[in-house]
Amino acid sequence: MFANLTANETPRSAFLRVFGAVAIALALLLNMASGAHAQSSAPCTTRTRMVEQLGGRYAETPIAMGLATNGGLVELFTSNDGATWTVIVTVPGGQSCIVAAGESWQDRRQIAQGPEV
């Protein structure tokens, strides 16, 4: 995905470009759901509770965020070692829902810079 960097594109801008594309896709999916958050099968709660749960259970903290076109806040949480990651969307009313989660998150900026000395 990042192998097609242009001469002027840094790994950071490539990451932001890809994250932006993911945020747009998530916003489209949320719009298709017609705002029926209570009917979705995604785990949802208040943002405060969601942050507590992700931090307590998985040691995840937010590393990136963006505003979706529908007004939702899209956030990416990861653990420090990248073992787990979660994407949540918080709607203007305050409800947060998990829209994606997984393992083995890799920050492309760190990969491009090499190991810390």
N, C-alpha and C positions, 0 to 999 in steps of 0.2 A: 504494500500500500504506500509506503514512504519511499520505495525504490525509485519512483518517478519524480524526484525533486527537481525543480528547475534550477538554473544556475543561481538565481537570486533568492530561492526559497530555503530557509533554515529549517532544521528539524522542529524548532518551536512553532514556526508558522505552519508547517505541515501538520503538526499535531492539532493546532487550533483549527485548521481547515477541516480536518477529519472530524474533530469534536463538533464543529459547527454543522457538518453534514448529518452527524448522528442526532444532534439537537433538533434539526429541522425534521428529520424522519420521525423522531419521537413526537414532535408537535403535530405532525400530520396524523399520526396514529391516535393521539389524544383527541384531535378534532373529529376523527372518524367515529370515536366512541361517543360523540354527542354529549360529552360532559357527564356521562352516567358513571361517575366514580363509585358510587355506592353499589352499583351492580357489577363492577368489574371483579375479577378474581384476584387481582393484584393486591398484595398486602398494603393496607393504607392506615394511616393514623396521623396525628398532628406532627408537624415538622420537629418540634422539640422532642417528642417521644421517639421519632424515627432516628434522630441523631443520637439519642441516648442508647437505643437498641443497637445501632450499627457500631457505636464506640464500645459498648459493653460486651457484646457478643463476639465481634470480629476485630476490634481495635482499629476500625476504619474511621478516617477523618476526611473532610472534603478537600479535594485538590484542584477542582475545576468547576466552573459554573457558567451558565448562559441563560439568557432570557428567550423563551420560545415566543413565536408570533401570537400565540393565544394567551400570553401573559403568564404562563407557567414558568417557574424557575427550575431549570434542569441542572442537577448537581451530580458530579462523579465523586464517589468516596472510595478510598483504597486503604488497605493496611500498609504500614511502613515497609514491610518486606514484599508487598505485592501479592501475597498469598491469596487474598480475596479482594473483590471490587463490587460496587453496587452503584447503579444509576437510579436516582429518584427524581420525581417531578412533584413540585409543590405548586398547587393552584392558588390563585389570589385569595381564596377563602381560608387558606391555611392548611388544607388537607395534603399530606404527602403520600405518594404511592411509589413502590418499587416497580420499575419498568424493565430492569435487566440486572443480572448479577452473575458473577463467575469467579474464576480463579486465574492465577498466573498473570496478573496485570504487569505490563512493562511500560515504563515511561521512556518514550523514544528519545527525549532529551538526555537522559542519563546514559542510554546506550550509545548515543552519538559522542558524548563526552568521554566515554570510557570509565573504567573503575576509579573510585575515589582513592586518593593516595593518603 
